[in-house]
């Protein structure tokens, strides 16, 4: 017994009575002075923190990223300065719309959030397993997410409001088709690709900017559940994806992804058919080929899920010198909202938690706040300029300066053929899917849309059918037939 650690309270004071409360006599009332009872109960009822509004349920792991190909002509980021560079990283995968207790195999996009601990600071790439998104302006995001959550009155999910929103926002069609295909139910997290989705920018040593998209291709191969298989697994093992990831890593079968980038020059961006900053569009790979960059390997299960996975805080605003943003409206909104969400959920000092902490130098003038830790700052001044500290701004890390072609800043919506919501979804149906996959897509859509009800049912269905017809006549006809909707020939011709 003498060799064992002593049981203590939260401030290190040893105690013995861990299971029996202090009472007046064997049957008497419990005394208020039993501070061990108070401390344990008080901590217990505060063990839960607000769950994420989206991406609430997820899985995470530590690993490494290694550069295998030279892209220094595009970026001055130190991580990519030479082949062979490596850094520790953390990845979190998640479903989007469900709560903490939801099933891993729900039909839903999957979050694909990465944190790279680089010598120039932490770089977060916060994306999904899809290259596009439902909307292209962050102003719509709260309304969109409301449709994926629960009806305020009944606290039940509603396919009616889901399809009502999608049918009123045709820009969602590309992502809707991907979601309703079997790609919407991936076989765990190891067998899916990841995408930064947004257009970002890279800045090189000559202060030249190149637009870039990030792609992580799984080395395990793509594998999806069918709709029936995903539904069955929800009942058999709602934690399937978590279990699959943990088991693979613990037996040494470390999952890997290869990072590729697509690049576009500023001149190409001005001349391209679509707005290159519209997150509902992809860049065609035959025009902008994939360029290999490096390999990500996950090889360590965190020792405590809550401390590392639940408290992980990713934000697209966590960028490093040589990697920057773009005019993508959704990205611009996320630059604020993600960091703001973590300030609410974890506190203003969440960056000091182990999983979020930069392992290299952190020098600034932020102090105090809930859960403050002074290990980085000590007694250094909390203001600038000052006469006492050796912290100075680095001119070599000045922001990239650029003009906006004398454009007037306003609430613009339409630009560069932004209203073409149908060409790419149509190509996805005809080119990306084989006949079997197209059948699965149609069946999944019909099964999902069959849940639309209420007085607006026909209006919503017909509106969404118009989008399907504009993307591809065969797609529209097959969905309509599956829903038992009679198609008027004149109306169909009108969609061509």
ABEGO torsion letter per residue (X at the ends): XAABBBBBBAAGBBBABAABBBBBEAABBBBAABAAAAAAAAAAAAABBBBBABGABBBBBBBBBBBABBAAAABABAAAABBGBBBBBBBBBBBAABBAABBAABBBBBBBBBBBBBAAEBBBBBBBABABBABABAAAAAAAAAAABBBAAAGBBBAAAAAAAAAABAAAAAAAAAAABAAABBBEAAABBBBAGBBBBBBBAAGBBBBBBBBBBBAAEBBBBBAAAAAAAAAABAAAAAAAAAAAAAAGBBBBBBBBBBBBBAAAAAABABBAABAABBBBAAABBBBBABBBBBABBBABAAAAAAABBBBAABBBBGBBBBABAAAAAAAAAAAAAAAAAAEAAAAABAAABBABBBBBABBEEBGBBAAAAEABBABOBBAABABBBBAAABBBBBBAGGBBBBBBABBGGAABAAAAAAAAAAAABBAAAAAAAAAAAAAAAAABBEAAAAAAAAAAAAAAAAABAAAAAAAAAAAGBBBBAAAAAAAX
